[in-house]
Amino acid sequence: MTERTDKEIELTASADFPTRFGHFTLYGFMDHRNNKEHTAVVKGSVEGAEDCPVRVHSECHTGDIWGSLRCDCREQLEASLEYMAGQARGVVLYLKQEGRGIGLLNKIKAYHLQDQGMDTIQANLHLGFPAEARDYWVAAEMLQLLQIRSIALLTNNPDKITKLEEEGVMITRRIPLVIPSNPHNEFYLETKRDHMGHLY
């Protein structure tokens, strides 16, 4: 488990948050270790919750904002929000760790390498990064600050399950989050399935 000092992650604010997906509460967190701001969208009362549905979503500027068809990130985010809206309680954590942790500009460089024939793993490695650079200690801390005892995790990524459990998060079950592919992301999704163990 990652060692932490007091106040590395701070819950700084919350507000009523009506959206086109449903009515939530928005929480803001400050990551003082990395000087990053993270958010959580919460449905219902989650204090002391067990088996609470949770999606841990890493920021995808190209997908979430621009609607990129090279990934399925925006579709997963929106499906998660729609799912939570239909539950008595649930949480979507939104973490600032773009491009599986390599950052936005390096992600665009990786896209260029993919245009030349590399897959997403090869591109990251070529740029000097691991295939998967994310960690989830901040997610674990956010869940603790929200006082959630255990979670049902919306994910297809077994690495995310392992890393969250290593940070002390109790995961009761996995909820699949499968999005149909399109001609622009078929190879990307196949790479994640065949070489990164994603469950589709």
C-alpha beads as a LAMMPS data file, in Angstrom:
LAMMPS data file: protein, C-alpha beads

200 atoms
199 bonds

1 atom types
1 bond types

-500.0 500.0 xlo xhi
-500.0 500.0 ylo yhi
-500.0 500.0 zlo zhi

Masses

1 110.0

Atoms # bond

1 1 1 0.000 0.000 0.000
2 1 1 1.267 3.474 -0.860
3 1 1 2.466 5.471 2.135
4 1 1 0.575 8.720 2.615
5 1 1 0.945 11.760 4.803
6 1 1 -1.926 13.705 6.312
7 1 1 -3.766 16.019 3.945
8 1 1 -2.157 14.675 0.754
9 1 1 -5.708 14.340 -0.552
10 1 1 -8.249 16.853 0.699
11 1 1 -11.994 16.959 0.128
12 1 1 -12.390 20.676 -0.472
13 1 1 -15.983 21.283 -1.619
14 1 1 -19.311 19.759 -2.632
15 1 1 -22.374 21.026 -4.466
16 1 1 -25.739 19.967 -5.823
17 1 1 -25.173 18.742 -9.371
18 1 1 -28.068 18.215 -11.800
19 1 1 -26.884 16.744 -15.121
20 1 1 -28.409 15.377 -18.314
21 1 1 -27.741 11.893 -16.887
22 1 1 -29.413 12.469 -13.529
23 1 1 -29.218 14.373 -10.258
24 1 1 -25.993 13.973 -8.287
25 1 1 -23.733 15.650 -5.774
26 1 1 -20.360 16.858 -7.072
27 1 1 -17.320 16.602 -4.787
28 1 1 -13.965 18.285 -5.379
29 1 1 -10.663 16.887 -4.122
30 1 1 -7.206 18.445 -4.067
31 1 1 -4.229 16.154 -4.569
32 1 1 -1.460 18.058 -2.808
33 1 1 1.160 15.448 -3.684
34 1 1 0.783 15.998 -7.448
35 1 1 -0.970 19.384 -7.421
36 1 1 -3.976 17.966 -9.282
37 1 1 -7.708 18.461 -8.872
38 1 1 -9.993 15.414 -9.002
39 1 1 -13.768 15.103 -8.781
40 1 1 -16.419 12.590 -7.772
41 1 1 -20.024 12.470 -8.896
42 1 1 -22.138 10.800 -6.207
43 1 1 -25.699 9.453 -6.343
44 1 1 -27.532 9.083 -3.045
45 1 1 -26.001 8.554 0.390
46 1 1 -22.737 6.597 0.311
47 1 1 -21.424 7.148 3.844
48 1 1 -20.739 3.710 5.314
49 1 1 -21.886 2.034 2.088
50 1 1 -20.943 -1.550 1.290
51 1 1 -20.992 -3.049 -2.218
52 1 1 -21.365 0.507 -3.515
53 1 1 -21.261 0.762 -7.328
54 1 1 -18.161 2.747 -8.312
55 1 1 -16.539 3.694 -11.592
56 1 1 -12.927 4.900 -11.400
57 1 1 -12.510 6.874 -14.626
58 1 1 -9.226 8.373 -15.778
59 1 1 -9.455 11.640 -17.655
60 1 1 -9.498 11.267 -21.448
61 1 1 -9.419 14.749 -22.959
62 1 1 -9.546 13.437 -26.529
63 1 1 -12.498 11.155 -25.845
64 1 1 -14.416 12.837 -23.027
65 1 1 -14.152 16.350 -24.543
66 1 1 -13.608 15.946 -28.284
67 1 1 -15.555 12.725 -28.793
68 1 1 -12.631 10.734 -30.205
69 1 1 -13.515 7.445 -31.882
70 1 1 -10.001 6.088 -31.251
71 1 1 -11.063 4.885 -27.785
72 1 1 -14.217 4.011 -25.866
73 1 1 -13.584 6.336 -22.909
74 1 1 -16.425 8.810 -23.399
75 1 1 -18.892 5.983 -23.960
76 1 1 -17.713 4.269 -20.767
77 1 1 -18.014 7.505 -18.787
78 1 1 -21.517 8.233 -20.033
79 1 1 -22.641 4.620 -19.541
80 1 1 -21.328 4.804 -15.965
81 1 1 -23.237 7.997 -15.230
82 1 1 -26.412 6.542 -16.722
83 1 1 -25.944 3.395 -14.637
84 1 1 -25.399 5.356 -11.422
85 1 1 -28.443 7.503 -12.107
86 1 1 -30.558 4.343 -11.994
87 1 1 -29.120 3.136 -8.681
88 1 1 -30.024 4.088 -5.128
89 1 1 -26.403 5.090 -4.661
90 1 1 -23.183 5.084 -6.636
91 1 1 -20.009 7.006 -7.445
92 1 1 -17.985 7.980 -10.494
93 1 1 -14.465 9.117 -9.624
94 1 1 -12.813 11.286 -12.287
95 1 1 -9.023 11.197 -11.994
96 1 1 -6.542 13.510 -13.697
97 1 1 -4.267 10.863 -15.211
98 1 1 -4.539 11.329 -18.958
99 1 1 -3.385 8.732 -21.454
100 1 1 -3.039 5.874 -18.954
101 1 1 -0.776 8.185 -16.958
102 1 1 1.548 9.596 -19.656
103 1 1 -0.168 12.976 -20.082
104 1 1 -2.111 14.607 -22.903
105 1 1 0.734 15.786 -25.137
106 1 1 2.556 12.469 -24.893
107 1 1 -0.733 10.773 -25.694
108 1 1 -0.968 12.775 -28.921
109 1 1 2.603 11.708 -29.723
110 1 1 1.539 8.115 -29.092
111 1 1 -1.400 8.611 -31.456
112 1 1 1.070 9.720 -34.158
113 1 1 3.118 6.562 -33.650
114 1 1 -0.069 4.503 -33.854
115 1 1 -0.830 6.214 -37.167
116 1 1 2.497 4.791 -38.349
117 1 1 1.535 1.250 -37.382
118 1 1 2.353 0.794 -33.698
119 1 1 -0.232 -0.420 -31.234
120 1 1 -0.996 1.532 -28.050
121 1 1 1.492 -0.481 -25.964
122 1 1 4.330 -0.194 -28.474
123 1 1 3.761 3.550 -28.779
124 1 1 3.969 4.115 -25.023
125 1 1 7.118 2.013 -24.754
126 1 1 8.710 3.816 -27.720
127 1 1 8.165 7.112 -25.897
128 1 1 9.862 5.746 -22.788
129 1 1 6.745 5.073 -20.735
130 1 1 5.270 1.828 -19.413
131 1 1 2.233 0.407 -21.185
132 1 1 0.181 1.264 -18.078
133 1 1 1.433 4.164 -15.953
134 1 1 -1.626 4.788 -13.797
135 1 1 -1.870 4.165 -10.093
136 1 1 -4.918 4.339 -7.878
137 1 1 -3.749 5.516 -4.449
138 1 1 -5.630 8.783 -4.967
139 1 1 -8.823 6.865 -5.827
140 1 1 -8.449 4.812 -2.658
141 1 1 -8.054 7.978 -0.612
142 1 1 -11.089 9.604 -2.244
143 1 1 -13.209 6.554 -1.432
144 1 1 -11.991 6.700 2.161
145 1 1 -12.880 10.393 2.434
146 1 1 -16.354 9.548 1.098
147 1 1 -16.506 6.881 3.869
148 1 1 -17.292 4.008 1.492
149 1 1 -16.519 0.622 3.013
150 1 1 -16.562 -1.623 -0.055
151 1 1 -17.284 -1.240 -3.754
152 1 1 -18.740 -3.029 -6.762
153 1 1 -16.353 -1.835 -9.473
154 1 1 -17.488 -0.957 -12.988
155 1 1 -14.488 -1.997 -15.068
156 1 1 -13.106 -4.319 -17.719
157 1 1 -9.534 -3.833 -16.488
158 1 1 -8.094 -6.474 -14.115
159 1 1 -5.032 -4.291 -13.461
160 1 1 -7.321 -1.641 -11.992
161 1 1 -8.854 -4.223 -9.654
162 1 1 -5.417 -5.416 -8.502
163 1 1 -4.036 -1.914 -7.927
164 1 1 -7.103 -0.748 -6.013
165 1 1 -6.970 -3.828 -3.791
166 1 1 -3.266 -3.191 -3.187
167 1 1 -4.266 0.266 -1.947
168 1 1 -6.664 -1.278 0.555
169 1 1 -9.944 -0.937 -1.347
170 1 1 -12.342 -3.811 -0.691
171 1 1 -13.927 -4.882 -3.991
172 1 1 -16.945 -7.135 -3.625
173 1 1 -17.546 -7.798 -7.339
174 1 1 -16.925 -6.555 -10.861
175 1 1 -19.642 -4.987 -12.992
176 1 1 -18.755 -5.309 -16.717
177 1 1 -18.800 -2.120 -18.758
178 1 1 -18.667 -3.233 -22.374
179 1 1 -19.038 -0.712 -25.191
180 1 1 -19.446 -1.793 -28.836
181 1 1 -16.361 -1.127 -30.960
182 1 1 -16.205 1.027 -34.066
183 1 1 -13.858 0.837 -37.089
184 1 1 -11.507 3.402 -35.509
185 1 1 -10.979 1.662 -32.145
186 1 1 -11.246 -2.056 -33.000
187 1 1 -7.456 -2.573 -33.020
188 1 1 -7.070 -0.540 -29.808
189 1 1 -9.667 -2.643 -27.986
190 1 1 -8.168 -5.866 -29.360
191 1 1 -4.763 -4.796 -28.036
192 1 1 -6.186 -4.104 -24.586
193 1 1 -7.945 -7.486 -24.616
194 1 1 -5.106 -9.597 -26.010
195 1 1 -2.070 -7.928 -24.407
196 1 1 -3.383 -6.159 -21.297
197 1 1 -5.971 -8.700 -20.184
198 1 1 -9.028 -6.471 -20.430
199 1 1 -12.266 -8.417 -20.099
200 1 1 -14.684 -8.011 -22.989

Bonds

1 1 1 2
2 1 2 3
3 1 3 4
4 1 4 5
5 1 5 6
6 1 6 7
7 1 7 8
8 1 8 9
9 1 9 10
10 1 10 11
11 1 11 12
12 1 12 13
13 1 13 14
14 1 14 15
15 1 15 16
16 1 16 17
17 1 17 18
18 1 18 19
19 1 19 20
20 1 20 21
21 1 21 22
22 1 22 23
23 1 23 24
24 1 24 25
25 1 25 26
26 1 26 27
27 1 27 28
28 1 28 29
29 1 29 30
30 1 30 31
31 1 31 32
32 1 32 33
33 1 33 34
34 1 34 35
35 1 35 36
36 1 36 37
37 1 37 38
38 1 38 39
39 1 39 40
40 1 40 41
41 1 41 42
42 1 42 43
43 1 43 44
44 1 44 45
45 1 45 46
46 1 46 47
47 1 47 48
48 1 48 49
49 1 49 50
50 1 50 51
51 1 51 52
52 1 52 53
53 1 53 54
54 1 54 55
55 1 55 56
56 1 56 57
57 1 57 58
58 1 58 59
59 1 59 60
60 1 60 61
61 1 61 62
62 1 62 63
63 1 63 64
64 1 64 65
65 1 65 66
66 1 66 67
67 1 67 68
68 1 68 69
69 1 69 70
70 1 70 71
71 1 71 72
72 1 72 73
73 1 73 74
74 1 74 75
75 1 75 76
76 1 76 77
77 1 77 78
78 1 78 79
79 1 79 80
80 1 80 81
81 1 81 82
82 1 82 83
83 1 83 84
84 1 84 85
85 1 85 86
86 1 86 87
87 1 87 88
88 1 88 89
89 1 89 90
90 1 90 91
91 1 91 92
92 1 92 93
93 1 93 94
94 1 94 95
95 1 95 96
96 1 96 97
97 1 97 98
98 1 98 99
99 1 99 100
100 1 100 101
101 1 101 102
102 1 102 103
103 1 103 104
104 1 104 105
105 1 105 106
106 1 106 107
107 1 107 108
108 1 108 109
109 1 109 110
110 1 110 111
111 1 111 112
112 1 112 113
113 1 113 114
114 1 114 115
115 1 115 116
116 1 116 117
117 1 117 118
118 1 118 119
119 1 119 120
120 1 120 121
121 1 121 122
122 1 122 123
123 1 123 124
124 1 124 125
125 1 125 126
126 1 126 127
127 1 127 128
128 1 128 129
129 1 129 130
130 1 130 131
131 1 131 132
132 1 132 133
133 1 133 134
134 1 134 135
135 1 135 136
136 1 136 137
137 1 137 138
138 1 138 139
139 1 139 140
140 1 140 141
141 1 141 142
142 1 142 143
143 1 143 144
144 1 144 145
145 1 145 146
146 1 146 147
147 1 147 148
148 1 148 149
149 1 149 150
150 1 150 151
151 1 151 152
152 1 152 153
153 1 153 154
154 1 154 155
155 1 155 156
156 1 156 157
157 1 157 158
158 1 158 159
159 1 159 160
160 1 160 161
161 1 161 162
162 1 162 163
163 1 163 164
164 1 164 165
165 1 165 166
166 1 166 167
167 1 167 168
168 1 168 169
169 1 169 170
170 1 170 171
171 1 171 172
172 1 172 173
173 1 173 174
174 1 174 175
175 1 175 176
176 1 176 177
177 1 177 178
178 1 178 179
179 1 179 180
180 1 180 181
181 1 181 182
182 1 182 183
183 1 183 184
184 1 184 185
185 1 185 186
186 1 186 187
187 1 187 188
188 1 188 189
189 1 189 190
190 1 190 191
191 1 191 192
192 1 192 193
193 1 193 194
194 1 194 195
195 1 195 196
196 1 196 197
197 1 197 198
198 1 198 199
199 1 199 200
